C-alpha cells in the first residue's frame, strides 16, 4: 500500500491562537519506543518544537496495535501550554499508490446519499467532515480486478467531529492529468478537540484493515463494530415508540 517511505508521517498538532502554532511529528525527537501486548508504544516527551522553532510544553503518546485482523492507531496528547490544542492529525499515511495498479483503484465513502465507486480524489487536497458531509465515518480503497481492499475508519465511541483528509503530492503531469508513475497519496484523520491547558486529548482508535472483496465488505466491518457498541433502545422504555405519530416543525430553514 505504501510505496514511498519519504512521504510517511506520524502526527501533527496545532495550537489555537494568532498565529497558530503547528507541531510536525516527524520533526520531533522520539523519547522512547517499546512494546505493548499487541504492538508498539511510542512517546514524544515535551517540550515539542513548532515549525517556527519555538518550544511548547506538550507530550504525545501513540499506540500502534495489531488486533484481530486490523492495525489500530491511537494518540494521546497532554497539553501543558497556555493555549488550547485545536487540531490533532493521526495517523498520517503517506506514499500511498493505490491497491495494486492505481488505474484500477477505486474508493468510496460512507456519505449521506450513496456509496458509489469513484476514482481517487483528483484535487490536490480534499477534506470531508463527519457528520456534516459524511453520514458514516469510513472509507474504502479497493481493486475489483484483484478482489482486494483497504478499510479506513475511526472507531470513536464519542461521535466527535472529525475530518478525512486526502492529499496528492506532487501527483500531476503538466497537462493536469494524474501521473500514475508517482506514489503520491497521503491520507490522515483530523480531530478538533480544543483541549484546554492542563488537560489531555485522548484520541479514538483509527482502524486500517486489509480484506478481500470491495466496499461492501468494508461496510459490513463498520456495521459489526457499530452494532456491537451501540444498541437499540428497548421500545417499551421509549415514549416515542409508544406514540402513533409525531410531528417536527422546523422554522427558518431555506
C-alpha positions as CSV (number, residue, x, y, z in Angstrom):
1,X,0.0,0.0,0.0
2,X,2.8,2.5,0.9
3,X,5.5,2.6,-1.7
4,X,7.3,5.9,-0.9
5,X,8.7,5.9,2.7
6,X,9.8,9.6,2.4
7,X,6.2,10.7,2.4
8,X,5.4,8.8,5.7
9,X,4.2,10.7,8.7
10,X,3.4,10.2,12.4
11,X,1.2,13.0,13.8
12,X,0.6,16.8,13.6
13,X,-0.7,19.1,16.2
14,X,-2.0,22.7,16.1
15,X,-2.5,25.1,19.0
16,X,-5.1,27.8,18.7
17,X,-4.1,31.5,18.6
18,X,-2.8,34.1,16.2
19,X,-0.7,32.8,14.7
20,X,-1.5,29.2,15.3
21,X,1.4,27.0,16.4
22,X,2.0,23.9,14.3
23,X,3.9,20.8,15.5
24,X,5.0,18.2,13.0
25,X,5.7,14.8,14.5
26,X,8.4,13.9,12.1
27,X,10.5,16.8,13.3
28,X,10.3,15.8,17.0
29,X,12.8,13.6,18.9
30,X,11.3,10.3,19.8
31,X,11.8,9.8,23.5
32,X,11.1,6.1,23.8
33,X,9.7,3.2,21.9
34,X,8.6,-0.1,23.4
35,X,6.2,-2.9,23.0
36,X,2.7,-3.4,24.3
37,X,0.8,-6.7,24.5
38,X,-0.4,-6.1,20.9
39,X,2.1,-3.8,19.3
40,X,4.2,-0.6,19.8
41,X,4.1,2.2,22.3
42,X,5.8,5.4,21.1
43,X,6.4,8.5,23.3
44,X,7.5,12.0,22.5
45,X,8.2,13.9,25.7
46,X,7.8,17.6,25.9
47,X,8.7,20.2,25.1
48,X,8.0,19.8,21.4
49,X,9.2,22.3,18.8
50,X,6.8,24.0,16.4
51,X,7.6,25.0,12.8
52,X,9.0,28.4,13.8
53,X,11.5,26.8,16.3
54,X,9.5,27.7,19.4
55,X,9.4,25.1,22.2
56,X,5.9,24.2,23.5
57,X,5.1,22.1,26.6
58,X,3.2,19.1,25.1
59,X,3.9,15.4,25.2
60,X,2.5,12.7,22.9
61,X,1.9,9.0,23.2
62,X,1.0,6.9,20.2
63,X,-0.1,3.2,20.2
64,X,0.1,1.1,17.1
65,X,-1.5,-2.3,17.7
66,X,-2.4,-5.4,15.8
67,X,-5.8,-6.5,16.9
68,X,-8.0,-9.2,15.3
69,X,-7.3,-8.5,11.6
70,X,-6.7,-4.8,11.8
71,X,-4.0,-2.2,12.6
72,X,-5.1,0.4,15.1
73,X,-3.6,3.8,15.8
74,X,-4.4,5.8,18.9
75,X,-2.9,9.1,20.1
76,X,-2.9,10.9,23.4
77,X,-1.6,14.5,23.8
78,X,-1.0,16.2,27.1
79,X,-1.4,19.9,26.8
80,X,0.6,21.9,29.3
81,X,0.7,25.1,27.3
82,X,-1.4,28.2,27.9
83,X,-3.3,27.6,24.7
84,X,-5.9,25.2,23.5
85,X,-5.0,22.2,21.4
86,X,-7.1,22.9,18.3
87,X,-6.1,20.1,15.9
88,X,-4.7,16.6,16.1
89,X,-3.8,14.7,12.9
90,X,-3.2,11.0,13.1
91,X,-2.3,8.6,11.6
92,X,-0.6,10.2,8.6
93,X,-0.2,7.6,5.9
94,X,2.0,8.9,3.1
95,X,3.2,7.4,-0.2
96,X,0.0,5.5,-0.9
97,X,-0.1,4.5,-4.5
98,X,-3.3,2.5,-4.6
99,X,-4.4,-1.1,-4.3
100,X,-2.4,-2.8,-7.0
101,X,-2.4,-0.7,-10.1
102,X,-3.6,2.9,-9.4
103,X,-5.6,2.9,-12.6
104,X,-7.7,0.1,-11.3
105,X,-8.1,1.5,-7.7
106,X,-11.4,2.9,-6.7
107,X,-12.7,4.3,-3.5
108,X,-15.9,5.0,-1.7
109,X,-17.0,6.8,1.4
110,X,-19.9,6.5,3.7
111,X,-21.8,9.6,2.7
112,X,-25.4,10.6,3.3
113,X,-26.8,9.7,-0.1
114,X,-24.9,6.8,-1.7
115,X,-21.8,4.7,-1.6
116,X,-20.8,5.0,-5.2
117,X,-17.4,3.7,-6.5
118,X,-15.3,6.6,-7.9
119,X,-11.7,7.2,-8.8
120,X,-9.5,8.6,-6.0
121,X,-9.8,12.3,-5.4
122,X,-8.4,14.5,-8.2
123,X,-7.9,17.6,-6.2
124,X,-4.5,18.5,-4.7
125,X,-6.1,18.4,-1.2
126,X,-9.6,17.3,-0.2
127,X,-11.2,17.3,3.3
128,X,-14.5,15.7,4.1
129,X,-16.1,16.0,7.5
130,X,-18.2,13.7,9.6
131,X,-21.0,14.1,10.4
132,X,-21.5,17.1,8.1
133,X,-20.8,15.7,4.7
134,X,-20.4,12.0,5.7
135,X,-23.2,10.0,7.3
136,X,-20.9,7.2,8.2
137,X,-17.2,7.7,9.1
138,X,-15.4,5.2,6.9
139,X,-13.7,5.0,3.5
140,X,-12.6,2.1,1.3
141,X,-9.9,1.8,-1.4
142,X,-10.3,-1.3,-3.5
143,X,-9.4,-3.0,-6.7
144,X,-12.1,-5.3,-8.2
145,X,-9.7,-6.9,-10.6
146,X,-7.6,-8.1,-7.6
147,X,-10.5,-8.6,-5.3
148,X,-8.6,-6.7,-2.6
149,X,-9.5,-3.7,-0.5
150,X,-8.4,-1.5,2.4
151,X,-10.8,-0.3,5.1
152,X,-10.1,3.0,7.0
153,X,-12.2,4.2,9.8
154,X,-12.1,5.8,13.3
155,X,-13.9,3.7,15.8
156,X,-15.0,6.5,18.1
157,X,-17.4,5.8,20.9
158,X,-17.9,9.6,21.5
159,X,-19.0,10.5,18.0
160,X,-16.7,13.6,17.8
161,X,-16.5,15.9,14.8
162,X,-13.7,14.6,12.6
163,X,-12.4,15.0,9.1
164,X,-10.9,12.7,6.4
165,X,-8.1,14.4,4.5
166,X,-6.6,13.3,1.2
167,X,-3.6,14.9,-0.5
168,X,-1.7,14.4,-3.7
169,X,1.9,15.3,-3.9
170,X,3.3,16.0,-6.4
171,X,0.9,13.9,-8.4
172,X,0.1,15.7,-11.6
173,X,1.6,16.0,-15.1
174,X,1.9,19.4,-16.7
175,X,-1.4,18.6,-18.6
176,X,-3.2,18.4,-15.3
177,X,-3.7,14.7,-15.5
178,X,-2.7,12.4,-12.7
179,X,0.8,10.9,-13.0
180,X,0.3,7.3,-12.3
181,X,4.0,6.6,-12.1
182,X,4.3,8.6,-8.9
183,X,3.4,7.1,-5.4
184,X,1.9,10.3,-4.0
185,X,-1.2,9.6,-1.9
186,X,-1.5,10.9,1.7
187,X,-4.4,10.1,4.0
188,X,-4.9,11.3,7.5
189,X,-7.6,11.9,10.1
190,X,-8.1,15.3,11.7
191,X,-9.7,15.9,15.1
192,X,-10.5,19.3,16.6
193,X,-10.7,18.7,20.3
194,X,-9.8,22.3,21.6
195,X,-8.2,20.6,24.6
196,X,-7.8,23.1,27.4
197,X,-4.4,23.8,29.1
198,X,-3.6,21.1,31.6
199,X,-5.9,18.5,30.0
200,X,-5.2,15.5,27.8
201,X,-6.7,14.8,24.4
202,X,-7.5,11.1,24.3
203,X,-8.0,10.2,20.7
204,X,-10.1,7.2,19.5
205,X,-8.6,4.3,17.7
206,X,-8.3,4.7,13.9
207,X,-8.6,1.3,12.2
208,X,-7.0,0.1,9.0
209,X,-7.9,-3.4,7.7
210,X,-6.9,-5.2,4.6
211,X,-9.5,-7.6,3.3
212,X,-10.8,-9.5,0.2
213,X,-13.7,-8.0,-1.7
214,X,-14.7,-4.4,-2.2
215,X,-16.5,-1.6,-0.3
216,X,-19.5,-3.9,0.6
217,X,-17.2,-5.9,2.8
218,X,-15.9,-2.7,4.4
219,X,-19.5,-1.6,5.2
220,X,-20.0,-4.9,7.0
221,X,-16.8,-4.3,9.0
222,X,-18.1,-0.9,10.2
223,X,-21.6,-2.3,10.9
224,X,-20.2,-5.1,13.0
225,X,-18.3,-2.6,15.1
226,X,-21.2,-0.2,15.4
227,X,-23.9,-2.7,16.3
228,X,-21.6,-4.3,18.9
229,X,-21.2,-0.9,20.7
230,X,-24.4,0.9,20.1
231,X,-27.6,-1.0,21.0
232,X,-31.2,-0.3,20.0
233,X,-33.2,1.0,23.0
234,X,-35.9,-1.1,24.4
235,X,-39.1,0.1,22.6
236,X,-41.1,-0.4,25.8
237,X,-38.9,2.2,27.6
238,X,-39.1,4.8,24.8
239,X,-42.0,7.2,24.9
240,X,-41.7,8.0,21.2
241,X,-42.1,4.3,20.3
242,X,-45.5,4.3,22.1
243,X,-47.0,7.1,20.0
244,X,-48.9,6.5,16.8
245,X,-47.3,9.6,15.1
246,X,-45.3,12.7,15.9
247,X,-44.7,16.0,14.1
248,X,-41.5,18.0,13.9
249,X,-41.7,21.7,13.0
250,X,-38.6,23.4,11.6
251,X,-38.6,27.2,11.1
252,X,-36.1,29.4,9.3
253,X,-34.9,26.6,7.1
254,X,-34.4,27.7,3.5
